[in-house]
Amino acid sequence: MNFDNIFDKFRGYADVAMDKVGKASKTAASKTENVVSRAKIRFSINEANDKIDEIYKLMGKRLYEQYLEDLITDPDFVDQCKKIDELNKDIDELNSELTDLRAVVKCEYCGVYNKIESTFCSKCGAKLTKTQEPESSNDDGEEVIEVDIAED
Ligand SMILES: [Zn+2]
């Protein structure tokens, strides 16, 4: 962060000034203590900033809920809330696309995609093996039929 740099620079100048006055015959131990306590302070600052962000997030959610209840009049807030509406719509569409893709089984022989509930391929009639690669992203708990294929 920029403020940290500025602060460090200021500290640096202060240290130089102290050297000039002749008070800076610090021992290595006290310098280490100084570094440690500065790290602790920075950690506390970051922690506080994280908490503030969390509160902002909750406030934003509350604001959006109020928008849904038609309680928001500020046009800027309404605009932002409408953007959230749009994004939620996008997420819904993407989720249904994901479900469509998941609810499909590829024929090992001809490569045609069939409905997950099909037993035989609609094109070549081969028996479908219902094996799906595990999802790396969040699983929404949808039932997936997995068949282990024995390796030779
Ligand atoms: Zn087929």
Boltz pocket constraint, residues with backbone or C-beta under 6 A from the ligand:
constraints:
  - pocket:
      binder: B
      contacts: [[A, 107], [A, 108], [A, 109], [A, 110], [A, 111], [A, 112], [A, 121], [A, 122], [A, 123], [A, 124], [A, 125], [A, 126]]
      max_distance: 6.0
